[in-house]
Amino acid sequence: MAQAAYAYQQPARRLREVERPAQPRLRVVPKTGQRAAEQARPQKVAKLLLAVTISVVLFITVVAGVRVALSAATLQTMVASEEVSANIDKARAQGLELEVRYSIATNPDRIQQLAAQQGMVADDQVDYLVLAPQGHGDD
């Protein structure tokens, strides 16, 4: 029976549907003016914040890289300076050793001892021969 009631109501139902005024078609229009600008601000702020964050991170990375490069260059310079200082100290020590050896080698007493060991003796009498320049002699 419930089906029969439904069948009898069908034409009336169609009439109600037909009698309804057609609803206007709605479409979404993007907002313009002040409200659209207000809604766009958070997006602009977010984009700006992202750009600033990326810029700051990039700047910090570059500064850190430069700092590491300067530290490495400083370390290399210090190592090279230490090597040069060590070479200078070594050269000074060798120079002092050579001075001592030279003073020993040129000591007149040592030369006399070495000459005596080889059978050489200093002469008791020393004579000098003076030559007159040519062309001024007595003829």
N, CA, C and O of each residue as an XYZ file, in Angstrom:
556
protein
N       0.768     -1.168      0.000
C       0.000      0.000      0.000
C       0.835      1.271      0.000
O       0.471      2.290     -0.586
N       1.888      1.173      0.633
C       2.753      2.335      0.681
C       3.225      2.689     -0.715
O       3.474      3.853     -1.031
N       3.343      1.653     -1.551
C       3.780      1.923     -2.914
C       2.688      2.613     -3.711
O       2.975      3.456     -4.562
N       1.447      2.263     -3.443
C       0.346      2.877     -4.158
C       0.243      4.344     -3.802
O      -0.033      5.175     -4.667
N       0.458      4.671     -2.549
C       0.380      6.059     -2.126
C       1.482      6.870     -2.822
O       1.283      8.019     -3.216
N       2.576      6.268     -2.948
C       3.679      6.950     -3.610
C       3.356      7.189     -5.073
O       3.656      8.250     -5.619
N       2.736      6.186     -5.713
C       2.399      6.310     -7.119
C       1.360      7.397     -7.334
O       1.439      8.119     -8.328
N       0.373      7.543     -6.425
C      -0.631      8.580     -6.584
C      -0.051      9.977     -6.368
O      -0.577     10.955     -6.899
N       1.003     10.072     -5.613
C       1.581     11.377     -5.319
C       2.565     11.830     -6.391
O       2.979     12.989     -6.361
N       2.940     11.028     -7.283
C       3.920     11.353     -8.298
C       3.527     12.578     -9.126
O       4.338     13.497     -9.246
N       2.323     12.635     -9.701
C       2.031     13.824    -10.503
C       2.058     15.097     -9.693
O       2.498     16.135    -10.186
N       1.592     15.037     -8.448
C       1.598     16.239     -7.624
C       3.034     16.652     -7.302
O       3.369     17.834     -7.233
N       3.815     15.691     -7.119
C       5.211     15.966     -6.817
C       5.896     16.630     -7.996
O       6.685     17.559     -7.823
N       5.605     16.168     -9.154
C       6.193     16.777    -10.342
C       5.717     18.194    -10.496
O       6.476     19.070    -10.910
N       4.484     18.424    -10.172
C       3.957     19.777    -10.257
C       4.694     20.704     -9.298
O       5.007     21.843     -9.645
N       4.963     20.223     -8.114
C       5.681     21.062     -7.156
C       7.091     21.362     -7.645
O       7.596     22.472     -7.480
N       7.694     20.396     -8.224
C       9.037     20.602     -8.742
C       9.026     21.573     -9.902
O       9.928     22.399    -10.038
N       8.013     21.477    -10.732
C       7.925     22.362    -11.878
C       7.557     23.755    -11.437
O       8.029     24.741    -12.003
N       6.721     23.840    -10.433
C       6.275     25.142     -9.982
C       7.370     25.927     -9.265
O       7.270     27.147     -9.137
N       8.384     25.262     -8.808
C       9.458     25.979     -8.110
C      10.167     26.912     -9.066
O      10.458     26.566    -10.211
N      10.422     28.045     -8.591
C      11.160     28.952     -9.458
C      12.600     28.463     -9.600
O      13.173     27.903     -8.665
N      13.144     28.671    -10.718
C      14.517     28.232    -10.973
C      15.473     29.053    -10.124
O      15.387     30.280    -10.067
N      16.369     28.362     -9.478
C      17.337     29.065     -8.641
C      18.428     29.666     -9.526
O      18.887     29.048    -10.486
N      18.804     30.818     -9.197
C      19.830     31.441    -10.022
C      21.140     30.668     -9.902
O      21.462     30.117     -8.849
N      21.872     30.639    -10.986
C      23.168     29.965    -10.980
C      24.198     30.872    -10.317
O      24.318     32.054    -10.638
N      24.908     30.300     -9.416
C      25.917     31.063     -8.699
C      27.299     30.634     -9.187
O      27.544     29.467     -9.492
N      28.154     31.583     -9.245
C      29.520     31.247     -9.568
C      30.444     32.040     -8.651
O      30.081     33.112     -8.165
N      31.632     31.508     -8.422
C      32.573     32.123     -7.498
C      33.401     33.139     -8.266
O      34.003     32.841     -9.297
N      33.409     34.327     -7.735
C      34.168     35.416     -8.352
C      35.295     35.766     -7.383
O      35.051     35.932     -6.188
N      36.486     35.874     -7.868
C      37.574     36.228     -6.952
C      37.323     37.585     -6.324
O      36.773     38.497     -6.942
N      37.738     37.685     -5.095
C      37.501     38.918     -4.371
C      38.428     40.004     -4.890
O      39.569     39.751     -5.279
N      37.922     41.173     -4.884
C      38.721     42.320     -5.290
C      38.591     43.383     -4.215
O      37.697     43.329     -3.370
N      39.463     44.314     -4.257
C      39.362     45.427     -3.332
C      40.093     45.147     -2.039
O      41.077     44.407     -2.021
N      39.621     45.729     -0.972
C      40.311     45.699      0.304
C      40.320     44.296      0.906
O      41.333     43.870      1.462
N      39.211     43.579      0.803
C      39.150     42.230      1.384
C      40.107     41.292      0.678
O      40.756     40.474      1.330
N      40.209     41.387     -0.618
C      41.132     40.522     -1.365
C      42.566     40.835     -0.964
O      43.386     39.929     -0.815
N      42.867     42.108     -0.791
C      44.213     42.503     -0.390
C      44.522     41.991      1.011
O      45.642     41.561      1.289
N      43.512     42.041      1.902
C      43.708     41.552      3.260
C      43.967     40.050      3.267
O      44.778     39.564      4.056
N      43.296     39.326      2.408
C      43.503     37.883      2.350
C      44.827     37.548      1.659
O      45.438     36.522      1.957
N      45.266     38.392      0.754
C      46.526     38.142      0.051
C      47.728     38.489      0.925
O      48.822     37.979      0.687
N      47.550     39.344      1.931
C      48.657     39.763      2.797
C      49.321     38.588      3.504
O      50.550     38.517      3.500
N      48.585     37.667      4.108
C      49.267     36.551      4.771
C      50.130     35.742      3.792
O      51.201     35.262      4.162
N      49.674     35.595      2.573
C      50.473     34.868      1.588
C      51.733     35.650      1.239
O      52.819     35.082      1.118
N      51.574     36.961      1.079
C      52.739     37.786      0.774
C      53.706     37.789      1.945
O      54.921     37.718      1.758
N      53.166     37.871      3.148
C      54.014     37.874      4.338
C      54.743     36.536      4.450
O      55.928     36.492      4.782
N      54.024     35.441      4.171
C      54.650     34.123      4.244
C      55.763     33.996      3.198
O      56.832     33.459      3.489
N      55.514     34.483      1.997
C      56.540     34.429      0.955
C      57.738     35.298      1.333
O      58.888     34.902      1.144
N      57.458     36.477      1.863
C      58.531     37.378      2.281
C      59.335     36.761      3.421
O      60.564     36.827      3.430
N      58.635     36.161      4.382
C      59.302     35.519      5.508
C      60.180     34.360      5.025
O      61.295     34.180      5.515
N      59.685     33.588      4.079
C      60.468     32.488      3.520
C      61.704     33.022      2.802
O      62.796     32.475      2.952
N      61.535     34.079      2.028
C      62.671     34.659      1.305
C      63.708     35.218      2.269
O      64.909     35.045      2.061
N      63.250     35.889      3.322
C      64.185     36.446      4.315
C      64.910     35.314      5.035
O      66.120     35.389      5.253
N      64.176     34.268      5.403
C      64.793     33.130      6.082
C      65.851     32.482      5.211
O      66.948     32.186      5.685
N      65.540     32.260      3.958
C      66.509     31.657      3.031
C      67.720     32.573      2.874
O      68.856     32.101      2.844
N      67.483     33.862      2.774
C      68.591     34.816      2.644
C      69.484     34.799      3.872
O      70.709     34.809      3.747
N      68.891     34.773      5.048
C      69.677     34.757      6.287
C      70.491     33.470      6.387
O      71.671     33.503      6.735
N      69.865     32.346      6.083
C      70.581     31.063      6.130
C      71.723     31.065      5.122
O      72.823     30.611      5.436
N      71.482     31.559      3.937
C      72.523     31.632      2.912
C      73.656     32.554      3.367
O      74.829     32.227      3.190
N      73.312     33.698      3.947
C      74.329     34.637      4.434
C      75.170     34.001      5.540
O      76.394     34.129      5.544
N      74.516     33.320      6.472
C      75.243     32.668      7.562
C      76.156     31.583      7.007
O      77.283     31.419      7.474
N      75.679     30.846      6.019
C      76.496     29.804      5.403
C      77.721     30.405      4.735
O      78.824     29.878      4.878
N      77.544     31.489      4.014
C      78.677     32.134      3.338
C      79.670     32.675      4.368
O      80.880     32.507      4.215
N      79.160     33.322      5.412
C      80.047     33.865      6.450
C      80.816     32.734      7.132
O      82.013     32.865      7.389
N      80.139     31.633      7.424
C      80.814     30.494      8.050
C      81.876     29.922      7.116
O      82.968     29.572      7.563
N      81.570     29.827      5.840
C      82.552     29.329      4.878
C      83.771     30.230      4.786
O      84.904     29.751      4.732
N      83.539     31.528      4.768
C      84.656     32.480      4.717
C      85.487     32.374      5.991
O      86.716     32.429      5.947
N      84.812     32.224      7.115
C      85.532     32.112      8.396
C      86.388     30.852      8.417
O      87.535     30.896      8.863
N      85.858     29.745      7.948
C      86.625     28.501      7.897
C      87.814     28.658      6.953
O      88.914     28.200      7.261
N      87.601     29.302      5.804
C      88.699     29.501      4.854
C      89.790     30.382      5.462
O      90.976     30.102      5.291
N      89.401     31.436      6.166
C      90.391     32.308      6.811
C      91.135     31.567      7.916
O      92.342     31.745      8.081
N      90.427     30.743      8.665
C      91.080     29.964      9.721
C      92.086     28.985      9.123
O      93.183     28.819      9.655
N      91.720     28.348      8.034
C      92.632     27.417      7.379
C      93.858     28.150      6.839
O      94.980     27.662      6.973
N      93.654     29.307      6.236
C      94.780     30.093      5.725
C      95.684     30.556      6.859
O      96.907     30.547      6.722
N      95.094     30.957      7.971
C      95.884     31.369      9.135
C      96.716     30.211      9.667
O      97.886     30.383     10.009
N      96.118     29.050      9.734
C      96.828     27.870     10.220
C      97.993     27.524      9.298
O      99.090     27.225      9.768
N      97.760     27.563      7.997
C      98.839     27.280      7.044
C      99.954     28.301      7.173
O     101.130     27.945      7.089
N      99.608     29.555      7.374
C     100.618     30.606      7.536
C     101.415     30.382      8.810
O     102.632     30.570      8.827
N     100.732     29.979      9.878
C     101.431     29.715     11.133
C     102.398     28.547     10.991
O     103.519     28.607     11.497
N     101.981     27.495     10.315
C     102.854     26.340     10.105
C     104.069     26.750      9.277
O     105.196     26.378      9.603
N     103.845     27.514      8.211
C     104.958     27.976      7.380
C     105.885     28.878      8.187
O     107.103     28.802      8.031
N     105.332     29.722      9.039
C     106.135     30.609      9.877
C     106.989     29.801     10.852
O     108.155     30.126     11.074
N     106.418     28.760     11.428
C     107.178     27.898     12.333
C     108.327     27.218     11.600
O     109.426     27.100     12.143
N     108.081     26.770     10.370
C     109.141     26.143      9.574
C     110.261     27.138      9.300
O     111.439     26.802      9.424
N     109.899     28.352      8.931
C     110.902     29.379      8.651
C     111.688     29.696      9.915
O     112.910     29.834      9.867
N     110.998     29.813     11.044
C     111.685     30.091     12.312
C     112.654     28.964     12.659
O     113.771     29.218     13.111
N     112.229     27.729     12.449
C     113.106     26.588     12.726
C     114.330     26.628     11.808
O     115.446     26.364     12.257
N     114.132     26.954     10.536
C     115.257     27.041      9.600
C     116.204     28.173      9.996
O     117.421     28.028      9.882
N     115.662     29.287     10.456
C     116.498     30.420     10.884
C     117.323     30.025     12.100
O     118.515     30.326     12.165
N     116.697     29.351     13.070
C     117.433     28.907     14.264
C     118.538     27.928     13.882
O     119.646     27.998     14.415
N     118.240     27.025     12.968
C     119.237     26.045     12.524
C     120.393     26.750     11.820
O     121.555     26.409     12.042
N     120.086     27.723     10.980
C     121.136     28.460     10.264
C     121.989     29.264     11.241
O     123.205     29.347     11.066
N     121.387     29.849     12.250
C     122.156     30.592     13.258
C     123.096     29.661     14.016
O     124.255     29.997     14.262
N     122.586     28.492     14.382
C     123.430     27.529     15.095
C     124.604     27.095     14.216
O     125.732     26.990     14.698
N     124.347     26.844     12.937
C     125.425     26.475     12.018
C     126.412     27.621     11.858
O     127.619     27.393     11.776
N     125.915     28.846     11.813
C     126.795     30.012     11.701
C     127.696     30.148     12.905
O     128.886     30.430     12.769
N     127.132     29.948     14.091
C     127.949     30.011     15.307
C     129.006     28.914     15.314
O     130.152     29.147     15.697
N     128.613     27.720     14.890
C     129.569     26.606     14.820
C     130.697     26.915     13.836
O     131.864     26.630     14.106
N     130.339     27.498     12.702
C     131.366     27.862     11.715
C     132.294     28.951     12.259
O     133.496     28.917     11.995
N     131.765     29.901     13.001
C     132.613     30.939     13.592
C     133.617     30.327     14.562
O     134.789     30.703     14.576
N     133.146     29.376     15.377
C     134.049     28.715     16.329
C     135.130     27.952     15.579
O     136.308     28.041     15.922
N     134.730     27.200     14.552
C     135.702     26.432     13.779
C     136.702     27.350     13.078
O     137.887     27.027     12.993
N     136.234     28.488     12.577
C     137.121     29.444     11.908
C     138.125     30.049     12.882
O     139.308     30.193     12.573
N     137.620     30.402     14.075
C     138.532     30.999     15.059
C     139.575     29.981     15.510
O     140.728     30.341     15.746
N     139.180     28.708     15.634
C     140.149     27.664     15.994
C     141.150     27.474     14.861
O     142.353     27.360     15.097
N     140.649     27.442     13.635
C     141.539     27.196     12.483
C     142.505     28.348     12.249
O     143.610     28.120     11.757
N     142.132     29.556     12.579
C     143.000     30.708     12.305
C     143.795     31.148     13.521
O     144.473     32.174     13.462
N     143.738     30.417     14.607
C     144.497     30.760     15.818
C     146.000     30.592     15.531
O     146.423     29.517     15.105
N     146.808     31.637     15.757
C     148.240     31.552     15.460
C     148.953     30.457     16.268
O     149.868     29.822     15.744
N     148.570     30.225     17.498
C     149.211     29.176     18.298
C     148.962     27.803     17.692
O     149.861     26.963     17.656
N     147.763     27.579     17.223
C     147.427     26.288     16.607
C     148.220     26.100     15.327
O     148.695     25.001     15.043
N     148.366     27.180     14.543
C     149.127     27.094     13.291
C     150.590     26.747     13.613
O     151.197     25.942     12.907
N     151.154     27.338     14.659
C     152.542     27.028     15.041
C     152.664     25.576     15.480
O     153.655     24.919     15.161
N     151.670     25.059     16.211
C     151.723     23.663     16.638
C     151.674     22.719     15.450
O     152.426     21.746     15.395
N     150.791     23.002     14.494
C     150.681     22.149     13.303
C     151.976     22.213     12.483
O     152.417     21.200     11.939
N     152.580     23.398     12.395
C     153.836     23.536     11.655
C     154.948     22.768     12.352
O     155.756     22.120     11.687
N     155.005     22.828     13.668
C     156.030     22.108     14.418
C     155.859     20.610     14.256
O     156.851     19.883     14.191
N     154.605     20.122     14.189
C     154.351     18.692     14.000
C     154.866     18.223     12.633
O     155.242     17.061     12.478
N     154.883     19.106     11.662
C     155.349     18.748     10.320
C     156.837     19.075     10.136
O     157.382     18.916      9.044
N     157.472     19.523     11.189
C     158.913     19.781     11.119
C     159.254     21.199     10.704
O     160.419     21.473     10.414
N     158.356     22.055     10.666
C     158.630     23.443     10.303
C     158.915     24.231     11.583
O     158.331     23.993     12.640
N     159.851     25.188     11.431
C     160.233     25.974     12.588
C     160.284     27.424     12.154
O     160.619     27.721     11.007
N     159.958     28.316     13.050
C     160.019     29.738     12.749
C     161.490     30.168     12.733
O     162.282     29.690     13.546
N     161.855     31.058     11.821
C     163.223     31.537     11.691
C     163.506     32.547     12.787
O     162.628     33.311     13.189
N     164.770     32.543     13.277
C     165.137     33.480     14.334
C     165.359     34.884     13.790
O     165.062     35.876     14.456
N     165.879     34.952     12.584
C     166.211     36.241     12.001
C     165.360     36.420     10.744
O     165.231     35.507      9.928
N     164.799     37.586     10.609
C     163.954     37.873      9.465
C     164.620     38.972      8.662
O     164.957     40.022      9.210
N     164.815     38.747      7.376
C     165.376     39.759      6.479
C     164.325     40.143      5.461
O     163.527     39.324      5.004
N     164.355     41.439      5.121
C     163.401     41.934      4.143
C     164.157     42.396      2.920
O     165.228     42.988      3.053
N     163.647     42.149      1.757
C     164.243     42.579      0.510
C     163.341     43.637     -0.083
O     162.167     43.374     -0.345
N     163.866     44.820     -0.297
C     163.082     45.918     -0.836
C     163.560     46.139     -2.257
O     164.749     46.367     -2.482
N     162.679     46.077     -3.189
C     163.003     46.300     -4.599
C     162.619     47.702     -5.007
O     161.549     48.205     -4.666
N     163.530     48.323     -5.753
C     163.247     49.665     -6.229
C     162.407     49.570     -7.488
O     162.555     48.605     -8.239
N     161.552     50.508     -7.745
C     160.741     50.470     -8.962
C     161.644     50.644    -10.180
O     162.689     51.287    -10.081
N     161.271     50.097    -11.295
C     162.062     50.163    -12.506
C     162.064     51.578    -13.052
O     161.068     52.298    -12.983
N     163.205     51.953    -13.592
C     163.330     53.268    -14.169
C     163.815     54.295    -13.182
O     164.170     55.398    -13.598
N     163.850     54.014    -11.955
C     164.323     54.960    -10.951
C     165.634     54.485    -10.304
O     166.133     55.114     -9.371
N     166.160     53.422    -10.784
C     167.338     52.835    -10.171
C     168.612     53.647    -10.476
O     168.602     54.475    -11.387
N     169.740     53.416     -9.706
C     171.017     54.109     -9.913
C     171.859     53.318    -10.885
O     172.147     52.155    -10.605
N     172.272     53.872    -12.006
C     173.103     53.202    -12.997
C     174.446     53.837    -13.073
O     175.290     53.406    -13.859
